[in-house]
């Protein structure tokens, strides 16, 4: 079974905890990249804040097994 993660720093991500999503609070490009690289193999969905999506765009293709969604 796949798990879901919300990644970034956006107050809207906190609400996903109610649905069982693990929220990883990261703001800098270094923190975001480290969090992306450290995702467990069972992660199938990552919800990204807009800033996280921008910072991680070059890395997203490294994990084609992960579906990503960007918050507006």
C-alpha positions in Angstrom: 0.0 0.0 0.0 1.3 3.4 -0.9 1.5 6.3 1.5 1.0 10.0 0.9 3.3 12.9 2.0 2.8 16.7 1.9 6.0 18.6 1.5 6.9 22.3 1.9 5.9 25.2 4.1 2.3 26.2 3.6 -0.3 26.4 6.3 -2.7 24.5 4.0 -0.6 21.4 4.2 -1.4 20.9 7.9 -5.0 20.0 7.1 -3.8 16.9 5.2 -2.8 15.3 8.5 -6.5 14.7 9.1 -6.5 12.4 6.1 -3.5 10.5 7.3 -0.9 12.3 5.2 2.5 12.7 6.7 3.5 16.4 6.5 7.2 17.3 6.1 7.9 20.9 6.9 10.7 22.1 4.7 11.4 25.6 3.4 14.9 26.0 1.9 16.0 24.3 -1.3 18.5 22.2 0.7 15.8 21.0 3.1 13.3 20.3 0.3 15.9 18.4 -1.7 16.9 16.3 1.3 13.3 15.5 2.1 12.6 14.5 -1.5 15.7 12.2 -1.6 14.8 10.7 1.8 11.3 9.7 0.8 10.5 6.1 1.7 10.0 3.6 -1.1 6.3 3.2 -0.2 5.4 6.8 -0.9 3.1 7.0 -3.9 1.8 10.6 -3.6 3.5 13.8 -2.7 1.5 17.0 -2.3 3.8 20.0 -2.9 3.5 23.6 -1.8 4.0 26.0 -4.7 7.5 26.9 -3.5 8.4 23.2 -3.0 7.3 22.4 -6.5 9.4 25.2 -8.0 12.5 24.1 -6.1 12.1 20.4 -6.8 11.0 20.6 -10.4 14.5 19.4 -11.6 14.4 16.4 -9.3 10.8 15.2 -9.8 11.7 13.0 -12.8 14.1 11.1 -10.5 11.1 9.3 -8.9 8.7 8.4 -11.8 6.9 6.1 -9.4 5.7 9.0 -7.3 2.6 11.0 -8.3 3.1 14.7 -7.4 0.4 17.4 -7.0 1.2 21.1 -6.7 -1.0 23.4 -4.5 -1.9 26.6 -6.4 
